[in-house]
Amino acid sequence: MVLGQEPPEIIQQRLFYQGRKFSFDVHRLRLPNGAEGDWECIRHPGGALAVPVTPEGKLVLVRQYRFALKGRLLEFPAGTVEVNEDPAETIQREIEEETGYRAKKWISLGKFPLAPGYSDEYIYSFLAQDLEKLQQPLNLDDDEDIEVVLLSPQEFLEAILVGEAIDAKSICSFFLARSFLETRGESFEGSVTYTS
């Protein structure tokens, strides 16, 4: 058991769907506080994400079509961790496929749960540095519709603050990478005013 975890008592377990990348199940549980009920969960092997930085200090992002949201999101390159695969291997493959860049230097930024209210997925986040452009970019998966976008850290921060369509894992990973980006001499500031 992982430190800090309090597993519930499983009264009944049912698998509702087994897909290519995840499964969906419903459990009748007794929680540590004694409450009983049915809880749904998406079981996912996890994902790996890179915050790629070019030698010129630009962030390499992708604008990707996401059918569930019926539109395009600005994201850092990421991919699903395959069975028995190390997340570092996953993201090294994905960054090449999605962006056409290869990184020579990798720093782990940590891991975090993506949507713990209904999924057990963790994102493993990395900073990818010393990028080189591949002569022959790898082919995208058939289900990927991607455009590569280069932004300065300041431009990405501004995109976050004005509410551009950006996924949470990219925003979180950007802030995890921020201290590394600032040591490169990048300084960026941002604030946002909310009105009701």
DAJOQUI-V293727 format. One record per helix or strand of 2 or more residues. SS is the DSSP state (@ for helix, = for strand). FROM is the first residue (numbers start at 1). TO is the last residue. If there is no record, write none. Layout:
BEGIN
[[SS/FROM/TO] [SS/FROM/TO]]
END
This chain:
BEGIN
[[=/9/18] [=/22/30] [=/36/44] [=/47/53] [=/58/66] [@/67/69] [=/71/76] [=/78/80] [@/87/99] [=/101/113] [=/122/133] [=/146/152] [@/153/161] [@/168/183]]
END
